[in-house]
Amino acid sequence: MEVYSKFIILALLAESIVEKLKIIYENGKFNINKMLALAICCAITVFTGSDLFGLLGINFNMPIIGQLFTGVLISRGAGTFHDLVKRLEE
């Protein structure tokens, strides 16, 4: 994978994290359902060892970080995840 593609992926990750945090904390209070969805997705990716970033050649110093970030992306929903994969294929 070309170097600039990795930076694009990391930028998309950063955007996903910020958007997820905005959804979790809205109108001055925490949305427990969104927090639970994030926790479940992160648990699934850690317990299964799923790491999208590792598959793309982006390796973190600690493998669990890639797994947690994969959980963040998955927690955004199937549509968002599908759009990300579609962008990567282009």
C-alpha positions, -999 to 999 in steps of 0.1 A, spaced: 0 0 0 13 34 -9 24 57 19 -2 84 12 -29 58 14 -19 50 49 -22 86 59 -56 88 44 -67 58 63 -53 73 96 -71 105 88 -104 86 84 -97 68 117 -92 102 134 -124 115 119 -143 83 130 -130 87 166 -140 123 168 -175 117 153 -180 87 177 -171 108 207 -195 136 195 -223 110 193 -215 95 227 -216 129 244 -245 149 231 -263 178 247 -243 178 278 -249 141 287 -236 107 278 -256 84 255 -253 50 272 -266 31 242 -238 45 220 -212 39 247 -224 3 249 -223 -2 212 -187 11 211 -177 -11 240 -192 -42 224 -176 -36 190 -142 -30 206 -146 -62 227 -155 -82 196 -125 -70 177 -101 -76 206 -115 -111 214 -114 -122 178 -80 -105 171 -96 -85 142 -73 -58 130 -81 -40 98 -51 -18 101 -27 -48 103 -43 -61 71 -36 -28 54 0 -28 66 -4 -2 93 10 -17 125 9 -1 159 34 -7 186 8 -26 206 -14 -49 185 -44 -43 207 -45 -7 195 -52 -17 159 -79 -40 172 -95 -13 193 -94 12 165 -110 -15 142 -138 -17 169 -143 21 167 -147 19 129 -171 -10 131 -191 7 158 -199 35 133 -222 10 116 -222 -12 85 -228 16 61 -199 37 73 -176 7 74 -187 -3 39 -180 32 26 -145 31 41 -138 -3 24 -152 11 -9 -128 41 -6 -99 19 1 -106 -2 -30 -105 29 -53 
